[in-house]
Amino acid sequence: MDISTLMVEQFTDIFRLGLLAGLIYTTERTRQQTGVLLPLIAGVVFVAVIIPSTMPRPDVSLWQAVAAGVAVNAVIVAVLWLAWQAISRARRS
């Protein structure tokens, strides 16, 4: 499997999207106690490792799936975080 196909599959994985949406929600709710950057980075890496570890694909190595997952997760988290911030600012004004 080539890397572009792997990344498209990861972008459209509803389980991954749900975990990352939960990460954004939890980070926003606990930002006073834990901050923002470290929990987001830890969550991105955790999701990138846990999904291919528990649901491996025989045609993709674990490290290739994790590396692609980190990149995909970072993009998804950035988009979700920006959307959350835009919605929060719209509600305040």
N, C-alpha and C positions, 0 to 999 in steps of 0.2 A: 504494500500500500504506500502510495506516495504521500508526502507531508501535507500537500494541499487538501487531499481528500480527508486525511486524518483531522486536520484543523476544521474543515467544514463540518465533519461529524461531531466534533467537540463543541462547536458553536451552536449546533442545533440540538444538543443533548439537554432534554428538559430537566433531568435530575441535576445536572451541573448548574443550570440556570436557577433552579430552586434553591440549591445550597448557597450559591453566591448572593441571591436576593436575601436569604436569611442572614448571611454574613453582613450585608449592608445594613439591614434592619438592626441587628444586634450591635454592630459597631456604633451606629448612631445613638442607640439607647444607652450605651455604656461609655460614651466618649469622655465623660467627666472623670471616670475612674481609671480607664485604660488608655485613653488617647485614641488616635485614629490610625496613624500610619503602621505601627507595629501589628495591631490586630488584623488589618487588611492584608499586609504582606504574609503573615502567618496563615491566614485563611486561604489566600490564593495558592500558596504552596501546599497546604494540607489537602485541599480539594484536588489539586493537580496530581498528588501522589495517591490519595485514597481511591479514586475512581478506577484508574488502571490496575491498582493492586487488587481490588476486590472483583473487578470485572475485566480480566485480561483478554486481549485479542491475540490469537495465535500468530497473526501475520505482522505484528508490531512489537518491537522490543519495549520493555518497561521504561527505559530511559528516554526513548524517543517519544513515547506517549506522555511522559511526565514533562519533558521539555516543551512539547507542543501545548500541553495543558497549562503550563505556567504562562505562556504567551497569550493563549486564548482567554484564560481567567483574568489576566491583567486588563485586557481590552474590555471584557464584559464588566468587570468591577468598575473600571473607569466610566463606562457609559451609565451603569446603574447609579454610581455615586453622583455623577453630574445631574442625572434626572432627579434623584432624591433632593439634591441641593436646589435645583430649579423649582421643584414643587414646594419645598419648605419656604423659599423666599416668596413665592407667589401667595402662599397662605398668610404670611406675615404682613404683606402690604395690601 
